[in-house]
Amino acid sequence: MSTKTLALWVAYGTNGVVGSIRHDDEGYTVTMVGSDTTTGKYPSLASAKGALHSHMAPGSDWPRFQEH
């Protein structure tokens, strides 16, 4: 069975793209820029955004999320 991406958000930090969140029928998947693996799958967009921010450098401002 293939999983269809329903939505994609790109996270922008002060120095450019820091990661992305993909929404599919299984939840919200966070991937950080430069990583070959995902950080996890989350049940809501809010929890995925929080997880993405927690994987940024300590003290980083909240990223800007843009839906694509």
N, CA, C and O atoms as CSV, one atom per row, in Angstrom:
chain,resi,resn,atom,element,x,y,z
A,1,MET,N,N,0.845,-1.187,0.000
A,1,MET,CA,C,0.000,0.000,0.000
A,1,MET,C,C,0.882,1.239,0.000
A,1,MET,O,O,1.828,1.326,0.783
A,2,SER,N,N,0.585,2.189,-0.862
A,2,SER,CA,C,1.365,3.420,-0.888
A,2,SER,C,C,0.651,4.480,-0.063
A,2,SER,O,O,-0.574,4.489,0.052
A,3,THR,N,N,1.448,5.366,0.503
A,3,THR,CA,C,0.903,6.446,1.316
A,3,THR,C,C,0.934,7.731,0.512
A,3,THR,O,O,1.964,8.089,-0.059
A,4,LYS,N,N,-0.187,8.421,0.467
A,4,LYS,CA,C,-0.286,9.659,-0.302
A,4,LYS,C,C,-0.074,10.850,0.620
A,4,LYS,O,O,-0.699,10.946,1.677
A,5,THR,N,N,0.814,11.760,0.214
A,5,THR,CA,C,1.009,12.993,0.968
A,5,THR,C,C,-0.193,13.898,0.736
A,5,THR,O,O,-0.528,14.224,-0.403
A,6,LEU,N,N,-0.837,14.300,1.829
A,6,LEU,CA,C,-2.005,15.154,1.746
A,6,LEU,C,C,-1.633,16.633,1.849
A,6,LEU,O,O,-2.321,17.492,1.296
A,7,ALA,N,N,-0.539,16.926,2.559
A,7,ALA,CA,C,-0.086,18.305,2.720
A,7,ALA,C,C,1.386,18.313,3.099
A,7,ALA,O,O,1.911,17.327,3.616
A,8,LEU,N,N,2.046,19.436,2.837
A,8,LEU,CA,C,3.457,19.596,3.153
A,8,LEU,C,C,3.673,21.002,3.693
A,8,LEU,O,O,3.230,21.986,3.099
A,9,TRP,N,N,4.359,21.081,4.825
A,9,TRP,CA,C,4.757,22.367,5.393
A,9,TRP,C,C,6.274,22.404,5.439
A,9,TRP,O,O,6.913,21.425,5.824
A,10,VAL,N,N,6.851,23.532,5.047
A,10,VAL,CA,C,8.289,23.737,5.134
A,10,VAL,C,C,8.537,24.721,6.265
A,10,VAL,O,O,7.855,25.740,6.377
A,11,ALA,N,N,9.521,24.407,7.104
A,11,ALA,CA,C,9.853,25.254,8.252
A,11,ALA,C,C,11.085,26.087,7.923
A,11,ALA,O,O,12.114,25.560,7.499
A,12,TYR,N,N,10.964,27.390,8.126
A,12,TYR,CA,C,12.047,28.322,7.856
A,12,TYR,C,C,12.549,28.929,9.159
A,12,TYR,O,O,11.778,29.510,9.923
A,13,GLY,N,N,13.854,28.789,9.406
A,13,GLY,CA,C,14.496,29.439,10.539
A,13,GLY,C,C,15.158,30.727,10.062
A,13,GLY,O,O,14.937,31.166,8.934
A,14,THR,N,N,15.962,31.320,10.917
A,14,THR,CA,C,16.602,32.587,10.569
A,14,THR,C,C,17.601,32.438,9.424
A,14,THR,O,O,17.883,33.414,8.730
A,15,ASN,N,N,18.141,31.237,9.212
A,15,ASN,CA,C,19.135,31.019,8.155
A,15,ASN,C,C,18.605,30.183,6.997
A,15,ASN,O,O,19.390,29.627,6.229
A,16,GLY,N,N,17.281,30.086,6.861
A,16,GLY,CA,C,16.704,29.327,5.757
A,16,GLY,C,C,15.920,28.112,6.228
A,16,GLY,O,O,15.506,28.036,7.384
A,17,VAL,N,N,15.724,27.170,5.325
A,17,VAL,CA,C,14.910,25.985,5.604
A,17,VAL,C,C,15.579,25.116,6.661
A,17,VAL,O,O,16.773,24.830,6.578
A,18,VAL,N,N,14.796,24.699,7.659
A,18,VAL,CA,C,15.327,23.843,8.727
A,18,VAL,C,C,14.707,22.451,8.732
A,18,VAL,O,O,15.275,21.518,9.299
A,19,GLY,N,N,13.545,22.311,8.103
A,19,GLY,CA,C,12.895,21.007,8.082
A,19,GLY,C,C,11.554,21.063,7.391
A,19,GLY,O,O,11.153,22.092,6.846
A,20,SER,N,N,10.858,19.916,7.425
A,20,SER,CA,C,9.542,19.843,6.800
A,20,SER,C,C,8.635,18.913,7.577
A,20,SER,O,O,9.086,18.065,8.346
A,21,ILE,N,N,7.337,19.095,7.353
A,21,ILE,CA,C,6.309,18.231,7.940
A,21,ILE,C,C,5.418,17.763,6.803
A,21,ILE,O,O,4.861,18.572,6.061
A,22,ARG,N,N,5.291,16.447,6.674
A,22,ARG,CA,C,4.398,15.864,5.663
A,22,ARG,C,C,3.208,15.238,6.366
A,22,ARG,O,O,3.360,14.505,7.343
A,23,HIS,N,N,2.019,15.538,5.854
A,23,HIS,CA,C,0.798,14.941,6.400
A,23,HIS,C,C,0.313,13.872,5.429
A,23,HIS,O,O,0.128,14.135,4.241
A,24,ASP,N,N,0.110,12.664,5.950
A,24,ASP,CA,C,-0.465,11.596,5.143
A,24,ASP,C,C,-1.504,10.884,5.985
A,24,ASP,O,O,-1.832,11.338,7.081
A,25,ASP,N,N,-2.022,9.783,5.492
A,25,ASP,CA,C,-3.097,9.094,6.204
A,25,ASP,C,C,-2.649,8.454,7.522
A,25,ASP,O,O,-3.480,7.946,8.275
A,26,GLU,N,N,-1.346,8.475,7.804
A,26,GLU,CA,C,-0.844,7.898,9.051
A,26,GLU,C,C,-0.469,8.949,10.083
A,26,GLU,O,O,-0.158,8.599,11.221
A,27,GLY,N,N,-0.488,10.236,9.718
A,27,GLY,CA,C,-0.151,11.292,10.661
A,27,GLY,C,C,0.758,12.333,10.046
A,27,GLY,O,O,0.778,12.523,8.829
A,28,TYR,N,N,1.511,13.006,10.899
A,28,TYR,CA,C,2.398,14.097,10.502
A,28,TYR,C,C,3.838,13.659,10.732
A,28,TYR,O,O,4.218,13.338,11.857
A,29,THR,N,N,4.640,13.645,9.668
A,29,THR,CA,C,6.023,13.169,9.735
A,29,THR,C,C,6.982,14.343,9.635
A,29,THR,O,O,6.909,15.148,8.708
A,30,VAL,N,N,7.895,14.426,10.618
A,30,VAL,CA,C,8.874,15.509,10.673
A,30,VAL,C,C,10.213,15.018,10.135
A,30,VAL,O,O,10.693,13.952,10.521
A,31,THR,N,N,10.809,15.800,9.247
A,31,THR,CA,C,12.152,15.532,8.726
A,31,THR,C,C,12.959,16.819,8.819
A,31,THR,O,O,12.518,17.868,8.348
A,32,MET,N,N,14.126,16.742,9.417
A,32,MET,CA,C,15.011,17.897,9.529
A,32,MET,C,C,15.916,17.950,8.301
A,32,MET,O,O,16.271,16.911,7.744
A,33,VAL,N,N,16.288,19.149,7.881
A,33,VAL,CA,C,17.205,19.327,6.755
A,33,VAL,C,C,18.527,18.631,7.073
A,33,VAL,O,O,19.048,18.744,8.182
A,34,GLY,N,N,19.052,17.922,6.099
A,34,GLY,CA,C,20.326,17.235,6.268
A,34,GLY,C,C,20.235,15.874,6.911
A,34,GLY,O,O,21.252,15.202,7.082
A,35,SER,N,N,19.028,15.449,7.275
A,35,SER,CA,C,18.854,14.144,7.908
A,35,SER,C,C,18.323,13.129,6.901
A,35,SER,O,O,17.465,13.445,6.077
A,36,ASP,N,N,18.842,11.915,6.978
A,36,ASP,CA,C,18.365,10.846,6.105
A,36,ASP,C,C,17.160,10.123,6.696
A,36,ASP,O,O,16.523,9.318,6.017
A,37,THR,N,N,16.847,10.408,7.958
A,37,THR,CA,C,15.731,9.743,8.618
A,37,THR,C,C,14.771,10.782,9.181
A,37,THR,O,O,15.132,11.944,9.369
A,38,THR,N,N,13.554,10.349,9.446
A,38,THR,CA,C,12.574,11.243,10.056
A,38,THR,C,C,12.788,11.265,11.567
A,38,THR,O,O,13.376,10.350,12.142
A,39,THR,N,N,12.297,12.328,12.194
A,39,THR,CA,C,12.394,12.401,13.657
A,39,THR,C,C,11.218,11.694,14.309
A,39,THR,O,O,11.247,11.414,15.507
A,40,GLY,N,N,10.188,11.405,13.532
A,40,GLY,CA,C,9.044,10.688,14.069
A,40,GLY,C,C,7.758,11.069,13.376
A,40,GLY,O,O,7.720,11.949,12.515
A,41,LYS,N,N,6.703,10.378,13.778
A,41,LYS,CA,C,5.364,10.612,13.247
A,41,LYS,C,C,4.494,11.065,14.414
A,41,LYS,O,O,4.553,10.485,15.499
A,42,TYR,N,N,3.695,12.089,14.193
A,42,TYR,CA,C,2.934,12.715,15.271
A,42,TYR,C,C,1.448,12.764,14.914
A,42,TYR,O,O,1.090,12.789,13.736
A,43,PRO,N,N,0.583,12.777,15.932
A,43,PRO,CA,C,-0.862,12.710,15.669
A,43,PRO,C,C,-1.500,14.018,15.217
A,43,PRO,O,O,-2.599,14.004,14.662
A,44,SER,N,N,-0.824,15.159,15.447
A,44,SER,CA,C,-1.409,16.441,15.062
A,44,SER,C,C,-0.333,17.362,14.507
A,44,SER,O,O,0.858,17.162,14.746
A,45,LEU,N,N,-0.769,18.373,13.762
A,45,LEU,CA,C,0.160,19.343,13.220
A,45,LEU,C,C,0.848,20.111,14.344
A,45,LEU,O,O,2.045,20.387,14.264
A,46,ALA,N,N,0.109,20.453,15.376
A,46,ALA,CA,C,0.691,21.199,16.494
A,46,ALA,C,C,1.811,20.405,17.164
A,46,ALA,O,O,2.858,20.968,17.483
A,47,SER,N,N,1.607,19.126,17.377
A,47,SER,CA,C,2.655,18.319,18.017
A,47,SER,C,C,3.851,18.140,17.087
A,47,SER,O,O,4.990,18.087,17.552
A,48,ALA,N,N,3.610,18.047,15.788
A,48,ALA,CA,C,4.708,17.924,14.826
A,48,ALA,C,C,5.525,19.212,14.778
A,48,ALA,O,O,6.753,19.161,14.706
A,49,LYS,N,N,4.857,20.369,14.818
A,49,LYS,CA,C,5.571,21.642,14.833
A,49,LYS,C,C,6.443,21.755,16.084
A,49,LYS,O,O,7.587,22.205,16.012
A,50,GLY,N,N,5.897,21.345,17.227
A,50,GLY,CA,C,6.663,21.381,18.468
A,50,GLY,C,C,7.867,20.459,18.413
A,50,GLY,O,O,8.945,20.811,18.891
A,51,ALA,N,N,7.689,19.283,17.834
A,51,ALA,CA,C,8.792,18.332,17.711
A,51,ALA,C,C,9.872,18.876,16.792
A,51,ALA,O,O,11.059,18.750,17.092
A,52,LEU,N,N,9.482,19.474,15.684
A,52,LEU,CA,C,10.457,20.047,14.766
A,52,LEU,C,C,11.261,21.138,15.482
A,52,LEU,O,O,12.488,21.173,15.390
A,53,HIS,N,N,10.571,22.017,16.188
A,53,HIS,CA,C,11.269,23.094,16.902
A,53,HIS,C,C,12.221,22.517,17.949
A,53,HIS,O,O,13.311,23.055,18.147
A,54,SER,N,N,11.833,21.442,18.616
A,54,SER,CA,C,12.688,20.855,19.657
A,54,SER,C,C,13.965,20.242,19.077
A,54,SER,O,O,14.941,20.050,19.802
A,55,HIS,N,N,13.967,19.934,17.780
A,55,HIS,CA,C,15.153,19.376,17.132
A,55,HIS,C,C,16.059,20.454,16.530
A,55,HIS,O,O,17.108,20.140,15.967
A,56,MET,N,N,15.662,21.708,16.646
A,56,MET,CA,C,16.499,22.810,16.181
A,56,MET,C,C,17.552,23.116,17.249
A,56,MET,O,O,17.473,22.608,18.368
A,57,ALA,N,N,18.521,23.937,16.904
A,57,ALA,CA,C,19.577,24.305,17.859
A,57,ALA,C,C,18.952,24.955,19.101
A,57,ALA,O,O,17.989,25.713,18.983
A,58,PRO,N,N,19.495,24.663,20.287
A,58,PRO,CA,C,18.976,25.275,21.515
A,58,PRO,C,C,18.938,26.801,21.395
A,58,PRO,O,O,19.885,27.422,20.913
A,59,GLY,N,N,17.845,27.383,21.835
A,59,GLY,CA,C,17.686,28.832,21.787
A,59,GLY,C,C,17.148,29.370,20.475
A,59,GLY,O,O,16.985,30.580,20.325
A,60,SER,N,N,16.868,28.481,19.511
A,60,SER,CA,C,16.343,28.925,18.214
A,60,SER,C,C,14.944,29.500,18.370
A,60,SER,O,O,14.138,29.012,19.162
A,61,ASP,N,N,14.673,30.552,17.596
A,61,ASP,CA,C,13.326,31.105,17.555
A,61,ASP,C,C,12.384,30.100,16.903
A,61,ASP,O,O,12.817,29.214,16.166
A,62,TRP,N,N,11.097,30.250,17.182
A,62,TRP,CA,C,10.080,29.409,16.550
A,62,TRP,C,C,10.160,29.620,15.041
A,62,TRP,O,O,10.166,30.764,14.586
A,63,PRO,N,N,10.221,28.534,14.248
A,63,PRO,CA,C,10.336,28.708,12.795
A,63,PRO,C,C,9.019,29.187,12.175
A,63,PRO,O,O,7.950,29.083,12.775
A,64,ARG,N,N,9.137,29.707,10.968
A,64,ARG,CA,C,7.952,30.079,10.176
A,64,ARG,C,C,7.574,28.871,9.339
A,64,ARG,O,O,8.406,28.323,8.616
A,65,PHE,N,N,6.326,28.460,9.438
A,65,PHE,CA,C,5.847,27.303,8.680
A,65,PHE,C,C,5.034,27.797,7.495
A,65,PHE,O,O,4.129,28.617,7.649
A,66,GLN,N,N,5.366,27.287,6.302
A,66,GLN,CA,C,4.637,27.657,5.092
A,66,GLN,C,C,4.139,26.397,4.413
A,66,GLN,O,O,4.911,25.486,4.114
A,67,GLU,N,N,2.834,26.360,4.174
A,67,GLU,CA,C,2.253,25.188,3.496
A,67,GLU,C,C,2.556,25.273,2.009
A,67,GLU,O,O,2.489,26.344,1.406
A,68,HIS,N,N,2.893,24.118,1.425
A,68,HIS,CA,C,3.196,24.036,-0.007
A,68,HIS,C,C,2.225,23.112,-0.692
A,68,HIS,O,O,2.314,22.911,-1.903
